[in-house]
Amino acid sequence: MNDPRLHLIGELMNNSYARARRAFTDRNVRDYQHLARLQAGLGVRFLTLNLDGTQRIQVKRQEMLAFLPEVIPAIQEATPVPLSFDHPSVEYHRVALRHYDRKKSGPPVVNSVAASREGLDEMLELIRGYDTHAVVMASERVVPGGTAQCLTPADAHAAARHFTELLVTKAGRRPDQIIIDPGLAPVGADTYGLVNIGLEAMRLIRTDPDLAGVHLMVGLSNFAWGTPKGVREQLENAYLTLGVEAGLDFALANPEKAPGPLPPDHPMVARLRHALAQGRAGADETQEAAGFRQAEAIMAICQEADPDEP
């Protein structure tokens, strides 16, 4: 990944990956150190540490909290690359930040601030007190009586403005310490136009003078989930081309795949642009109809790359 406009946040220390699951199951800090060194050598800007459960492993909260004081110093011994702590729990971040040595690695990242988070005020206090960067989930918003998914670019833009203001006023953050994630849906199952919503939201954020200086991030591995292996990485990299054009400058990704934008004139970029254009509803058309047309276009890309794919 050589594009200077895009920085990687390594995601390998996450129980979604087999090596991380084994390391957590065995409580093997040397394996975590190996994963940290590997990603650091591939040029990541931050290292994500997520000890949560997945479909393949059940993890109790107390197990995570008990292991953090051991694994965090071990990772910091292996590399000076700063950590990004990814979990919805305030307590997870409280324990992680208490055992993180910023003298060794600089400020860490708290991932994430979001409308659905319990203890949001406590999270803001931690961000201020430990002087961290912060990820904002702009894919959800506060509504009367609760929270809701952002289903328009304007909704995501408004959520970004709301939480940026909170982070500036309540947590003392500068815009350059704030990373906004508008969300990234699996394109193969996106019949609601969510990929287009995220791209347009990024464009709105980038043209808003009140949000000047903030960073934009997506979880890249979500994008091509479920597509054939032969096309998956090219689809991800084609998305990065479109994302960088819209203002994206961070991607949470597997650095071993060397993710990075393709040239704008690459055939896969053209195919993806065409497919996403199919997902934009016309004047007398429902979003569902446009969404299924987009899904058919993505399926055609996949079948062209892998004719045996059903």
ZIQUI-V678515 format. One record per residue. RES is the residue in one small letter. BURIAL is # if it has 9 or more other C-alpha atoms within 8 Angstrom, else .. Layout:
res,burial
RES,BURIAL
RES,BURIAL
//
This chain:
res,burial
m,.
n,.
d,.
p,.
r,.
l,#
h,#
l,#
i,#
g,#
e,#
l,#
m,#
n,#
n,#
s,.
y,#
a,.
r,.
a,#
r,#
r,.
a,#
f,#
t,.
d,.
r,.
n,#
v,#
r,.
d,#
y,#
q,#
h,#
l,#
a,#
r,#
l,.
q,#
a,#
g,.
l,.
g,.
v,#
r,#
f,#
l,#
t,#
l,#
n,#
l,#
d,#
g,#
t,.
q,.
r,.
i,.
q,.
v,#
k,.
r,.
q,.
e,.
m,#
l,#
a,.
f,#
l,#
p,#
e,#
v,#
i,#
p,#
a,#
i,#
q,#
e,.
a,#
t,#
p,.
v,#
p,#
l,#
s,#
f,#
d,#
h,#
p,.
s,.
v,#
e,.
y,#
h,#
r,#
v,#
a,#
l,.
r,.
h,#
y,.
d,#
r,.
k,.
k,.
s,#
g,.
p,#
p,#
v,#
v,#
n,#
s,#
v,#
a,#
a,#
s,#
r,#
e,.
g,.
l,#
d,.
e,.
m,#
l,#
e,#
l,#
i,#
r,#
g,.
y,.
d,#
t,#
h,#
a,#
v,#
v,#
m,#
a,#
s,#
e,#
r,#
v,#
v,.
p,.
g,.
g,.
t,#
a,.
q,.
c,#
l,.
t,.
p,#
a,.
d,#
a,#
h,#
a,.
a,#
a,#
r,#
h,.
f,#
t,#
e,.
l,#
l,#
v,#
t,.
k,#
a,#
g,.
r,#
r,.
p,#
d,.
q,#
i,#
i,#
i,#
d,#
p,#
g,#
l,#
a,#
p,#
v,#
g,#
a,.
d,#
t,#
y,.
g,#
l,#
v,#
n,#
i,#
g,#
l,#
e,#
a,#
m,#
r,#
l,#
i,#
r,#
t,.
d,.
p,.
d,.
l,#
a,#
g,.
v,#
h,#
l,#
m,#
v,#
g,#
l,#
s,#
n,#
f,#
a,#
w,#
g,.
t,#
p,#
k,.
g,.
v,#
r,#
e,#
q,.
l,#
e,#
n,#
a,#
y,#
l,#
t,#
l,#
g,#
v,#
e,.
a,#
g,#
l,#
d,#
f,#
a,#
l,#
a,#
n,#
p,#
e,.
k,.
a,.
p,#
g,#
p,#
l,#
p,.
p,.
d,.
h,.
p,.
m,#
v,#
a,#
r,#
l,#
r,.
h,#
a,#
l,#
a,.
q,#
g,#
r,#
a,#
g,.
a,.
d,.
e,.
t,.
q,#
e,.
a,#
a,#
g,#
f,#
r,#
q,#
a,#
e,.
a,#
i,#
m,#
a,.
i,#
c,#
q,#
e,.
a,.
d,#
p,.
d,.
e,.
p,.
//
